[in-house]
């Protein structure tokens, strides 16, 4: 979204509590934020809940904050999302029971998977595990660049960094990821 349009919509929300302006921003960033949340959380249900929480917090922040230093909505929602994810993992238990795994959709009875699918799942799991070993900013820059295929300027806005700093962070993140694979 063009930054001038984004600034105008934020102005409308701040001054008139314009729900249509917020809906336009929501629709613009919903997909990319959801993809980001899915890559960082353990289930799509958690990502759905977190998406709603993030946008609600963004609405409240825009209405209550008299500061105009957050003129990039994408930076704001990704900033809120990063902290919401931290809170999520602080409260989340790492050990799930067998019944919880079955309730969340794991099908232990499915024995007809092909060996190729099993190998692909194992590789995907290995990559995901390696990603989770990285620092959060490394995980985020990889998710934004590789999975969402954003350019460095857009990533810079979302991470509240310069494009050069994003390039360096991505280089370091990929280098460290290779050591874990």
Secondary structure, DSSP 8 states (H G I E B T S, - for coil): --HHHHHHHHHHHHHH--HHHHHHHHHHHHHHHHHHHHHHSS-HHHHHHHHHHHHHHHHHHHHH--------HHHHHHHHHHHHHHHHHHH--S---HHHHHHTT--TT-----HHHHHHHHHHHHHHHHHHHS-HHHHHHHIIIIIS---HHHHHHHHTS-HHHHHHHHHHHHHHHHHH-
